[in-house]
Amino acid sequence: MAKTFSCRRLEVVSGSPAADDFKERWPALFCEAEIKEEFRRITTISLEQRYMCKLDHYTPKLTALMKAKGGVVGTKLRPILDKLSQNQSIEMRREAVLRGLVPWRERRGPF
């Protein structure tokens, strides 16, 4: 995929293909490993490392927002937040915050 990067870039910039057409032409770009590698090729930054760093940065704010929620969403978030308060490892905090975003997102509806 590294050898065809310039070709793909030109295709995207000049042609603006539909997502389905692009997926048909470059199916490997729709798997996790290639998405990470493509991001690294474009930005020279590790996607997963950057994501986790930002997640850690925003975890206190997200946790505070989740604790403040009431109603149906708050009820769904309580077990997740309880799990967070029981274990303080970084992996558990990340998991709890990510799991907490799901009920929050479901309640808000589509983008």
N, CA, C and O atoms as a Tinker XYZ file with bonds, in Angstrom:
   444  protein
     1  N      0.816000   -1.190000    0.000000    73     2
     2  CA     0.000000    0.000000    0.000000    64     1     3
     3  C      0.861000    1.257000    0.000000    63     2     4     5
     4  O      0.437000    2.301000   -0.496000    81     3
     5  N      2.057000    1.163000    0.549000    73     3     6
     6  CA     2.938000    2.327000    0.569000    64     5     7
     7  C      3.327000    2.736000   -0.849000    63     6     8     9
     8  O      3.480000    3.922000   -1.139000    81     7
     9  N      3.484000    1.753000   -1.727000    73     7    10
    10  CA     3.882000    2.047000   -3.104000    64     9    11
    11  C      2.777000    2.740000   -3.889000    63    10    12    13
    12  O      3.058000    3.477000   -4.834000    81    11
    13  N      1.545000    2.516000   -3.514000    73    11    14
    14  CA     0.427000    3.107000   -4.261000    64    13    15
    15  C     -0.149000    4.344000   -3.576000    63    14    16    17
    16  O     -1.181000    4.864000   -4.000000    81    15
    17  N      0.507000    4.813000   -2.529000    73    15    18
    18  CA    -0.013000    5.957000   -1.770000    64    17    19
    19  C     -0.219000    7.184000   -2.655000    63    18    20    21
    20  O     -1.284000    7.800000   -2.614000    81    19
    21  N      0.771000    7.542000   -3.442000    73    19    22
    22  CA     0.648000    8.747000   -4.272000    64    21    23
    23  C     -0.482000    8.598000   -5.288000    63    22    24    25
    24  O     -1.179000    9.566000   -5.591000    81    23
    25  N     -0.660000    7.402000   -5.808000    73    23    26
    26  CA    -1.745000    7.149000   -6.760000    64    25    27
    27  C     -3.106000    7.321000   -6.079000    63    26    28    29
    28  O     -4.008000    7.951000   -6.633000    81    27
    29  N     -3.246000    6.763000   -4.892000    73    27    30
    30  CA    -4.506000    6.896000   -4.145000    64    29    31
    31  C     -4.775000    8.350000   -3.791000    63    30    32    33
    32  O     -5.899000    8.837000   -3.911000    81    31
    33  N     -3.737000    9.027000   -3.357000    73    31    34
    34  CA    -3.893000   10.434000   -2.968000    64    33    35
    35  C     -4.379000   11.260000   -4.152000    63    34    36    37
    36  O     -5.298000   12.068000   -4.017000    81    35
    37  N     -3.770000   11.058000   -5.295000    73    35    38
    38  CA    -4.171000   11.778000   -6.501000    64    37    39
    39  C     -5.622000   11.453000   -6.854000    63    38    40    41
    40  O     -6.392000   12.341000   -7.221000    81    39
    41  N     -5.984000   10.192000   -6.742000    73    39    42
    42  CA    -7.356000    9.771000   -7.043000    64    41    43
    43  C     -8.361000   10.450000   -6.116000    63    42    44    45
    44  O     -9.422000   10.887000   -6.561000    81    43
    45  N     -8.033000   10.538000   -4.844000    73    43    46
    46  CA    -8.944000   11.149000   -3.871000    64    45    47
    47  C     -9.037000   12.650000   -4.085000    63    46    48    49
    48  O    -10.133000   13.211000   -4.090000    81    47
    49  N     -7.904000   13.298000   -4.259000    73    47    50
    50  CA    -7.883000   14.756000   -4.381000    64    49    51
    51  C     -8.519000   15.221000   -5.684000    63    50    52    53
    52  O     -9.318000   16.157000   -5.685000    81    51
    53  N     -8.175000   14.582000   -6.780000    73    51    54
    54  CA    -8.679000   15.065000   -8.068000    64    53    55
    55  C    -10.023000   14.462000   -8.453000    63    54    56    57
    56  O    -10.847000   15.132000   -9.075000    81    55
    57  N    -10.251000   13.206000   -8.089000    73    55    58
    58  CA   -11.466000   12.537000   -8.540000    64    57    59
    59  C    -12.625000   12.582000   -7.577000    63    58    60    61
    60  O    -13.774000   12.467000   -8.002000    81    59
    61  N    -12.365000   12.743000   -6.300000    73    59    62
    62  CA   -13.402000   12.714000   -5.261000    64    61    63
    63  C    -14.359000   11.536000   -5.450000    63    62    64    65
    64  O    -15.561000   11.735000   -5.623000    81    63
    65  N    -13.828000   10.307000   -5.419000    73    63    66
    66  CA   -14.693000    9.148000   -5.651000    64    65    67
    67  C    -15.660000    8.915000   -4.488000    63    66    68    69
    68  O    -15.396000    9.312000   -3.353000    81    67
    69  N    -16.769000    8.272000   -4.793000    73    67    70
    70  CA   -17.726000    7.892000   -3.750000    64    69    71
    71  C    -17.071000    6.835000   -2.867000    63    70    72    73
    72  O    -16.184000    6.107000   -3.313000    81    71
    73  N    -17.508000    6.756000   -1.621000    73    71    74
    74  CA   -16.911000    5.816000   -0.669000    64    73    75
    75  C    -17.014000    4.377000   -1.165000    63    74    76    77
    76  O    -16.063000    3.607000   -1.029000    81    75
    77  N    -18.155000    4.006000   -1.736000    73    75    78
    78  CA   -18.325000    2.639000   -2.233000    64    77    79
    79  C    -17.339000    2.330000   -3.361000    63    78    80    81
    80  O    -16.762000    1.243000   -3.407000    81    79
    81  N    -17.150000    3.284000   -4.263000    73    79    82
    82  CA   -16.201000    3.089000   -5.362000    64    81    83
    83  C    -14.779000    2.963000   -4.829000    63    82    84    85
    84  O    -14.000000    2.124000   -5.282000    81    83
    85  N    -14.460000    3.803000   -3.869000    73    83    86
    86  CA   -13.121000    3.782000   -3.283000    64    85    87
    87  C    -12.880000    2.470000   -2.550000    63    86    88    89
    88  O    -11.792000    1.899000   -2.633000    81    87
    89  N    -13.888000    1.995000   -1.835000    73    87    90
    90  CA   -13.758000    0.731000   -1.105000    64    89    91
    91  C    -13.591000   -0.435000   -2.071000    63    90    92    93
    92  O    -12.835000   -1.368000   -1.800000    81    91
    93  N    -14.288000   -0.381000   -3.184000    73    91    94
    94  CA   -14.164000   -1.445000   -4.183000    64    93    95
    95  C    -12.773000   -1.448000   -4.807000    63    94    96    97
    96  O    -12.199000   -2.507000   -5.061000    81    95
    97  N    -12.240000   -0.265000   -5.048000    73    95    98
    98  CA   -10.926000   -0.151000   -5.690000    64    97    99
    99  C     -9.774000   -0.419000   -4.718000    63    98   100   101
   100  O     -8.763000   -0.997000   -5.117000    81    99
   101  N     -9.905000   -0.011000   -3.447000    73    99   102
   102  CA    -8.844000   -0.147000   -2.454000    64   101   103
   103  C     -9.390000   -0.823000   -1.188000    63   102   104   105
   104  O     -9.432000   -0.181000   -0.139000    81   103
   105  N     -9.802000   -2.075000   -1.249000    73   103   106
   106  CA   -10.440000   -2.720000   -0.090000    64   105   107
   107  C     -9.533000   -2.846000    1.136000    63   106   108   109
   108  O    -10.027000   -2.866000    2.263000    81   107
   109  N     -8.239000   -2.928000    0.939000    73   107   110
   110  CA    -7.329000   -3.082000    2.077000    64   109   111
   111  C     -7.367000   -1.874000    3.006000    63   110   112   113
   112  O     -7.092000   -2.001000    4.199000    81   111
   113  N     -7.705000   -0.709000    2.471000    73   111   114
   114  CA    -7.744000    0.496000    3.299000    64   113   115
   115  C     -8.881000    0.494000    4.311000    63   114   116   117
   116  O     -8.968000    1.392000    5.148000    81   115
   117  N     -9.734000   -0.488000    4.243000    73   115   118
   118  CA   -10.866000   -0.542000    5.152000    64   117   119
   119  C    -10.680000   -1.597000    6.238000    63   118   120   121
   120  O    -11.645000   -2.021000    6.873000    81   119
   121  N     -9.442000   -2.014000    6.445000    73   119   122
   122  CA    -9.141000   -2.894000    7.581000    64   121   123
   123  C     -8.323000   -2.080000    8.590000    63   122   124   125
   124  O     -7.643000   -1.120000    8.227000    81   123
   125  N     -8.400000   -2.476000    9.835000    73   123   126
   126  CA    -7.817000   -1.692000   10.930000    64   125   127
   127  C     -6.328000   -1.403000   10.736000    63   126   128   129
   128  O     -5.891000   -0.264000   10.898000    81   127
   129  N     -5.562000   -2.413000   10.394000    73   127   130
   130  CA    -4.113000   -2.233000   10.265000    64   129   131
   131  C     -3.768000   -1.223000    9.175000    63   130   132   133
   132  O     -2.877000   -0.393000    9.354000    81   131
   133  N     -4.463000   -1.293000    8.061000    73   131   134
   134  CA    -4.175000   -0.364000    6.964000    64   133   135
   135  C     -4.652000    1.050000    7.263000    63   134   136   137
   136  O     -4.035000    2.018000    6.817000    81   135
   137  N     -5.731000    1.181000    8.006000    73   135   138
   138  CA    -6.191000    2.521000    8.396000    64   137   139
   139  C     -5.123000    3.191000    9.251000    63   138   140   141
   140  O     -4.786000    4.358000    9.049000    81   139
   141  N     -4.596000    2.430000   10.213000    73   139   142
   142  CA    -3.534000    2.971000   11.073000    64   141   143
   143  C     -2.302000    3.338000   10.256000    63   142   144   145
   144  O     -1.708000    4.399000   10.452000    81   143
   145  N     -1.928000    2.459000    9.346000    73   143   146
   146  CA    -0.734000    2.705000    8.538000    64   145   147
   147  C     -0.938000    3.886000    7.588000    63   146   148   149
   148  O     -0.018000    4.678000    7.383000    81   147
   149  N     -2.114000    4.010000    7.019000    73   147   150
   150  CA    -2.399000    5.137000    6.120000    64   149   151
   151  C     -2.353000    6.453000    6.896000    63   150   152   153
   152  O     -1.827000    7.449000    6.399000    81   151
   153  N     -2.894000    6.459000    8.094000    73   151   154
   154  CA    -2.839000    7.651000    8.936000    64   153   155
   155  C     -1.386000    8.026000    9.218000    63   154   156   157
   156  O     -1.018000    9.199000    9.167000    81   155
   157  N     -0.565000    7.019000    9.517000    73   155   158
   158  CA     0.851000    7.272000    9.776000    64   157   159
   159  C      1.552000    7.820000    8.532000    63   158   160   161
   160  O      2.393000    8.712000    8.636000    81   159
   161  N      1.206000    7.287000    7.357000    73   159   162
   162  CA     1.811000    7.777000    6.113000    64   161   163
   163  C      1.461000    9.243000    5.871000    63   162   164   165
   164  O      2.297000   10.017000    5.406000    81   163
   165  N      0.235000    9.617000    6.186000    73   163   166
   166  CA    -0.221000   10.981000    5.927000    64   165   167
   167  C      0.311000   11.959000    6.971000    63   166   168   169
   168  O      0.749000   13.058000    6.632000    81   167
   169  N      0.274000   11.557000    8.242000    73   167   170
   170  CA     0.585000   12.500000    9.314000    64   169   171
   171  C      1.910000   12.248000   10.024000    63   170   172   173
   172  O      2.370000   13.105000   10.779000    81   171
   173  N      2.525000   11.110000    9.803000    73   171   174
   174  CA     3.729000   10.642000   10.509000    64   173   175
   175  C      3.484000   10.487000   12.017000    63   174   176   177
   176  O      4.420000   10.560000   12.813000    81   175
   177  N      2.230000   10.275000   12.397000    73   175   178
   178  CA     1.852000   10.088000   13.802000    64   177   179
   179  C      1.119000    8.756000   13.918000    63   178   180   181
   180  O      0.354000    8.379000   13.031000    81   179
   181  N      1.358000    8.052000   15.013000    73   179   182
   182  CA     0.651000    6.800000   15.270000    64   181   183
   183  C     -0.790000    7.110000   15.678000    63   182   184   185
   184  O     -1.019000    7.797000   16.674000    81   183
   185  N     -1.749000    6.610000   14.919000    73   183   186
   186  CA    -3.160000    6.883000   15.176000    64   185   187
   187  C     -3.594000    6.371000   16.544000    63   186   188   189
   188  O     -4.210000    7.103000   17.319000    81   187
   189  N     -3.276000    5.121000   16.838000    73   187   190
   190  CA    -3.719000    4.531000   18.100000    64   189   191
   191  C     -3.084000    5.234000   19.294000    63   190   192   193
   192  O     -3.759000    5.505000   20.287000    81   191
   193  N     -1.807000    5.527000   19.203000    73   191   194
   194  CA    -1.120000    6.215000   20.295000    64   193   195
   195  C     -1.708000    7.612000   20.504000    63   194   196   197
   196  O     -1.924000    8.035000   21.639000    81   195
   197  N     -1.958000    8.306000   19.433000    73   195   198
   198  CA    -2.539000    9.654000   19.512000    64   197   199
   199  C     -3.951000    9.599000   20.108000    63   198   200   201
   200  O     -4.312000   10.417000   20.953000    81   199
   201  N     -4.734000    8.629000   19.655000    73   199   202
   202  CA    -6.097000    8.476000   20.149000    64   201   203
   203  C     -6.102000    8.206000   21.652000    63   202   204   205
   204  O     -6.859000    8.828000   22.398000    81   203
   205  N     -5.257000    7.283000   22.091000    73   203   206
   206  CA    -5.207000    6.941000   23.514000    64   205   207
   207  C     -4.716000    8.126000   24.351000    63   206   208   209
   208  O     -5.201000    8.348000   25.460000    81   207
   209  N     -3.776000    8.867000   23.829000    73   207   210
   210  CA    -3.270000   10.049000   24.531000    64   209   211
   211  C     -4.393000   11.071000   24.724000    63   210   212   213
   212  O     -4.565000   11.616000   25.815000    81   211
   213  N     -5.145000   11.322000   23.670000    73   211   214
   214  CA    -6.258000   12.277000   23.758000    64   213   215
   215  C     -7.385000   11.739000   24.640000    63   214   216   217
   216  O     -8.021000   12.497000   25.373000    81   215
   217  N     -7.628000   10.436000   24.567000    73   215   218
   218  CA    -8.641000    9.829000   25.430000    64   217   219
   219  C     -8.254000   10.016000   26.894000    63   218   220   221
   220  O     -9.097000   10.378000   27.715000    81   219
   221  N     -6.996000    9.773000   27.223000    73   219   222
   222  CA    -6.518000    9.967000   28.595000    64   221   223
   223  C     -6.660000   11.429000   29.021000    63   222   224   225
   224  O     -7.006000   11.721000   30.166000    81   223
   225  N     -6.391000   12.332000   28.096000    73   223   226
   226  CA    -6.487000   13.763000   28.388000    64   225   227
   227  C     -7.928000   14.170000   28.728000    63   226   228   229
   228  O     -8.157000   14.944000   29.658000    81   227
   229  N     -8.893000   13.643000   27.967000    73   227   230
   230  CA   -10.290000   14.035000   28.152000    64   229   231
   231  C    -11.068000   13.151000   29.122000    63   230   232   233
   232  O    -12.230000   13.438000   29.409000    81   231
   233  N    -10.461000   12.091000   29.629000    73   231   234
   234  CA   -11.162000   11.178000   30.533000    64   233   235
   235  C    -11.759000   11.873000   31.753000    63   234   236   237
   236  O    -12.921000   11.614000   32.064000    81   235
   237  N    -11.037000   12.739000   32.462000    73   235   238
   238  CA   -11.666000   13.392000   33.626000    64   237   239
   239  C    -12.910000   14.209000   33.258000    63   238   240   241
   240  O    -13.908000   14.177000   33.979000    81   239
   241  N    -12.851000   14.932000   32.151000    73   239   242
   242  CA   -14.003000   15.733000   31.728000    64   241   243
   243  C    -15.166000   14.845000   31.304000    63   242   244   245
   244  O    -16.317000   15.107000   31.651000    81   243
   245  N    -14.856000   13.792000   30.551000    73   243   246
   246  CA   -15.907000   12.874000   30.115000    64   245   247
   247  C    -16.551000   12.176000   31.308000    63   246   248   249
   248  O    -17.768000   12.003000   31.353000    81   247
   249  N    -15.733000   11.782000   32.264000    73   247   250
   250  CA   -16.254000   11.121000   33.461000    64   249   251
   251  C    -17.174000   12.064000   34.234000    63   250   252   253
   252  O    -18.239000   11.655000   34.697000    81   251
   253  N    -16.772000   13.304000   34.369000    73   251   254
   254  CA   -17.604000   14.282000   35.075000    64   253   255
   255  C    -18.938000   14.489000   34.349000    63   254   256   257
   256  O    -19.985000   14.579000   34.990000    81   255
   257  N    -18.900000   14.562000   33.034000    73   255   258
   258  CA   -20.139000   14.711000   32.264000    64   257   259
   259  C    -21.048000   13.501000   32.439000    63   258   260   261
   260  O    -22.263000   13.639000   32.580000    81   259
   261  N    -20.454000   12.325000   32.429000    73   259   262
   262  CA   -21.241000   11.099000   32.574000    64   261   263
   263  C    -21.872000   11.006000   33.958000    63   262   264   265
   264  O    -23.011000   10.560000   34.100000    81   263
   265  N    -21.128000   11.429000   34.978000    73   263   266
   266  CA   -21.665000   11.396000   36.342000    64   265   267
   267  C    -22.820000   12.383000   36.507000    63   266   268   269
   268  O    -23.719000   12.159000   37.318000    81   267
   269  N    -22.798000   13.455000   35.751000    73   267   270
   270  CA   -23.837000   14.477000   35.861000    64   269   271
   271  C    -25.120000   14.105000   35.119000    63   270   272   273
   272  O    -26.162000   14.721000   35.340000    81   271
   273  N    -25.053000   13.108000   34.246000    73   271   274
   274  CA   -26.229000   12.731000   33.465000    64   273   275
   275  C    -27.281000   12.076000   34.343000    63   274   276   277
   276  O    -26.968000   11.335000   35.275000    81   275
   277  N    -28.508000   12.362000   34.031000    73   275   278
   278  CA   -29.629000   11.746000   34.732000    64   277   279
   279  C    -30.503000   11.005000   33.739000    63   278   280   281
   280  O    -30.107000   10.798000   32.592000    81   279
   281  N    -31.655000   10.615000   34.159000    73   279   282
   282  CA   -32.616000    9.960000   33.276000    64   281   283
   283  C    -32.164000    8.593000   32.812000    63   282   284   285
   284  O    -31.426000    7.895000   33.508000    81   283
   285  N    -32.615000    8.222000   31.630000    73   283   286
   286  CA   -32.328000    6.900000   31.071000    64   285   287
   287  C    -30.830000    6.723000   30.837000    63   286   288   289
   288  O    -30.261000    5.682000   31.164000    81   287
   289  N    -30.204000    7.738000   30.275000    73   287   290
   290  CA   -28.768000    7.648000   29.997000    64   289   291
   291  C    -27.987000    7.516000   31.299000    63   290   292   293
   292  O    -27.065000    6.705000   31.392000    81   291
   293  N    -28.347000    8.302000   32.294000    73   291   294
   294  CA   -27.678000    8.223000   33.589000    64   293   295
   295  C    -27.801000    6.847000   34.216000    63   294   296   297
   296  O    -26.856000    6.343000   34.823000    81   295
   297  N    -28.974000    6.242000   34.066000    73   295   298
   298  CA   -29.198000    4.894000   34.594000    64   297   299
   299  C    -28.299000    3.879000   33.899000    63   298   300   301
   300  O    -27.755000    2.982000   34.543000    81   299
   301  N    -28.144000    4.017000   32.597000    73   299   302
   302  CA   -27.269000    3.105000   31.854000    64   301   303
   303  C    -25.798000    3.337000   32.194000    63   302   304   305
   304  O    -24.993000    2.407000   32.151000    81   303
   305  N    -25.453000    4.569000   32.529000    73   303   306
   306  CA   -24.056000    4.899000   32.811000    64   305   307
   307  C    -23.615000    4.487000   34.218000    63   306   308   309
   308  O    -22.424000    4.268000   34.442000    81   307
   309  N    -24.539000    4.378000   35.160000    73   307   310
   310  CA   -24.168000    4.074000   36.553000    64   309   311
   311  C    -23.295000    2.831000   36.697000    63   310   312   313
   312  O    -22.250000    2.909000   37.343000    81   311
   313  N    -23.681000    1.671000   36.117000    73   311   314
   314  CA   -22.822000    0.483000   36.283000    64   313   315
   315  C    -21.426000    0.675000   35.690000    63   314   316   317
   316  O    -20.442000    0.158000   36.219000    81   315
   317  N    -21.353000    1.406000   34.612000    73   315   318
   318  CA   -20.058000    1.657000   33.970000    64   317   319
   319  C    -19.199000    2.533000   34.875000    63   318   320   321
   320  O    -18.009000    2.272000   35.052000    81   319
   321  N    -19.802000    3.566000   35.441000    73   319   322
   322  CA   -19.065000    4.465000   36.326000    64   321   323
   323  C    -18.688000    3.778000   37.637000    63   322   324   325
   324  O    -17.636000    4.064000   38.209000    81   323
   325  N    -19.542000    2.875000   38.109000    73   323   326
   326  CA   -19.204000    2.109000   39.315000    64   325   327
   327  C    -17.972000    1.246000   39.063000    63   326   328   329
   328  O    -17.094000    1.130000   39.918000    81   327
   329  N    -17.924000    0.652000   37.896000    73   327   330
   330  CA   -16.769000   -0.167000   37.514000    64   329   331
   331  C    -15.505000    0.695000   37.484000    63   330   332   333
   332  O    -14.428000    0.251000   37.883000    81   331
   333  N    -15.650000    1.915000   37.011000    73   331   334
   334  CA   -14.524000    2.842000   36.936000    64   333   335
   335  C    -14.007000    3.189000   38.328000    63   334   336   337
   336  O    -12.797000    3.263000   38.541000    81   335
   337  N    -14.911000    3.401000   39.269000    73   335   338
   338  CA   -14.480000    3.781000   40.616000    64   337   339
   339  C    -13.835000    2.619000   41.370000    63   338   340   341
   340  O    -13.078000    2.843000   42.315000    81   339
   341  N    -14.126000    1.384000   40.965000    73   339   342
   342  CA   -13.555000    0.216000   41.632000    64   341   343
   343  C    -12.123000   -0.069000   41.195000    63   342   344   345
   344  O    -11.330000   -0.594000   41.976000    81   343
   345  N    -11.791000    0.267000   39.971000    73   343   346
   346  CA   -10.474000   -0.067000   39.435000    64   345   347
   347  C     -9.865000    1.177000   38.799000    63   346   348   349
   348  O    -10.494000    1.810000   37.951000    81   347
   349  N     -8.665000    1.526000   39.194000    73   347   350
   350  CA    -8.044000    2.749000   38.702000    64   349   351
   351  C     -6.963000    2.522000   37.648000    63   350   352   353
   352  O     -6.209000    3.445000   37.341000    81   351
   353  N     -6.869000    1.317000   37.088000    73   351   354
   354  CA    -5.855000    1.094000   36.055000    64   353   355
   355  C     -6.230000    1.890000   34.805000    63   354   356   357
   356  O     -7.407000    2.136000   34.542000    81   355
   357  N     -5.236000    2.279000   34.057000    73   355   358
   358  CA    -5.459000    3.092000   32.856000    64   357   359
   359  C     -6.322000    2.349000   31.844000    63   358   360   361
   360  O     -7.162000    2.953000   31.176000    81   359
   361  N     -6.117000    1.043000   31.730000    73   359   362
   362  CA    -6.900000    0.254000   30.781000    64   361   363
   363  C     -8.376000    0.235000   31.167000    63   362   364   365
   364  O     -9.251000    0.346000   30.308000    81   363
   365  N     -8.645000    0.094000   32.465000    73   363   366
   366  CA   -10.034000    0.068000   32.928000    64   365   367
   367  C    -10.697000    1.439000   32.771000    63   366   368   369
   368  O    -11.876000    1.523000   32.429000    81   367
   369  N     -9.944000    2.508000   33.020000    73   367   370
   370  CA   -10.505000    3.854000   32.829000    64   369   371
   371  C    -10.859000    4.073000   31.365000    63   370   372   373
   372  O    -11.928000    4.593000   31.045000    81   371
   373  N     -9.955000    3.671000   30.481000    73   371   374
   374  CA   -10.218000    3.822000   29.046000    64   373   375
   375  C    -11.448000    3.027000   28.635000    63   374   376   377
   376  O    -12.317000    3.527000   27.921000    81   375
   377  N    -11.511000    1.782000   29.095000    73   375   378
   378  CA   -12.649000    0.935000   28.738000    64   377   379
   379  C    -13.959000    1.523000   29.254000    63   378   380   381
   380  O    -14.959000    1.543000   28.537000    81   379
   381  N    -13.952000    1.997000   30.482000    73   379   382
   382  CA   -15.175000    2.552000   31.069000    64   381   383
   383  C    -15.636000    3.793000   30.307000    63   382   384   385
   384  O    -16.827000    3.949000   30.039000    81   383
   385  N    -14.710000    4.664000   29.963000    73   383   386
   386  CA   -15.087000    5.880000   29.236000    64   385   387
   387  C    -15.625000    5.525000   27.852000    63   386   388   389
   388  O    -16.641000    6.070000   27.422000    81   387
   389  N    -14.953000    4.623000   27.159000    73   387   390
   390  CA   -15.422000    4.235000   25.827000    64   389   391
   391  C    -16.787000    3.548000   25.894000    63   390   392   393
   392  O    -17.654000    3.804000   25.059000    81   391
   393  N    -16.974000    2.681000   26.883000    73   391   394
   394  CA   -18.280000    2.032000   27.045000    64   393   395
   395  C    -19.351000    3.052000   27.428000    63   394   396   397
   396  O    -20.512000    2.909000   27.045000    81   395
   397  N    -18.970000    4.057000   28.168000    73   395   398
   398  CA   -19.912000    5.094000   28.567000    64   397   399
   399  C    -20.362000    5.969000   27.414000    63   398   400   401
   400  O    -21.439000    6.563000   27.468000    81   399
   401  N    -19.561000    6.053000   26.385000    73   399   402
   402  CA   -19.938000    6.865000   25.229000    64   401   403
   403  C    -21.053000    6.221000   24.410000    63   402   404   405
   404  O    -21.789000    6.919000   23.712000    81   403
   405  N    -21.182000    4.908000   24.486000    73   403   406
   406  CA   -22.193000    4.211000   23.686000    64   405   407
   407  C    -23.612000    4.610000   24.091000    63   406   408   409
   408  O    -24.378000    5.037000   23.227000    81   407
   409  N    -24.002000    4.490000   25.373000    73   407   410
   410  CA   -25.373000    4.914000   25.716000    64   409   411
   411  C    -25.594000    6.406000   25.482000    63   410   412   413
   412  O    -26.692000    6.833000   25.126000    81   411
   413  N    -24.551000    7.180000   25.684000    73   411   414
   414  CA   -24.640000    8.616000   25.462000    64   413   415
   415  C    -24.966000    8.878000   23.997000    63   414   416   417
   416  O    -25.852000    9.674000   23.686000    81   415
   417  N    -24.255000    8.215000   23.108000    73   415   418
   418  CA   -24.435000    8.395000   21.666000    64   417   419
   419  C    -25.797000    7.867000   21.212000    63   418   420   421
   420  O    -26.454000    8.485000   20.374000    81   419
   421  N    -26.221000    6.733000   21.758000    73   419   422
   422  CA   -27.518000    6.160000   21.385000    64   421   423
   423  C    -28.648000    7.125000   21.708000    63   422   424   425
   424  O    -29.598000    7.259000   20.936000    81   423
   425  N    -28.547000    7.782000   22.828000    73   423   426
   426  CA   -29.606000    8.691000   23.268000    64   425   427
   427  C    -29.662000    9.947000   22.406000    63   426   428   429
   428  O    -30.737000   10.498000   22.169000    81   427
   429  N    -28.507000   10.392000   21.943000    73   427   430
   430  CA   -28.458000   11.629000   21.160000    64   429   431
   431  C    -28.949000   11.423000   19.737000    63   430   432   433
   432  O    -29.359000   12.384000   19.086000    81   431
   433  N    -28.918000   10.205000   19.246000    73   431   434
   434  CA   -29.375000    9.938000   17.889000    64   433   435
   435  C    -28.244000   10.071000   16.882000    63   434   436   437
   436  O    -27.094000   10.307000   17.254000    81   435
   437  N    -28.577000    9.919000   15.609000    73   435   438
   438  CA   -27.535000    9.981000   14.578000    64   437   439
   439  C    -26.916000   11.370000   14.490000    63   438   440   441
   440  O    -27.501000   12.364000   14.920000    81   439
   441  N    -25.756000   11.405000   13.940000    73   439   442
   442  CA   -24.961000   12.624000   13.832000    64   441   443
   443  C    -25.839000   13.790000   13.514000    63   442   444
   444  O    -25.351000   14.912000   13.382000    81   443
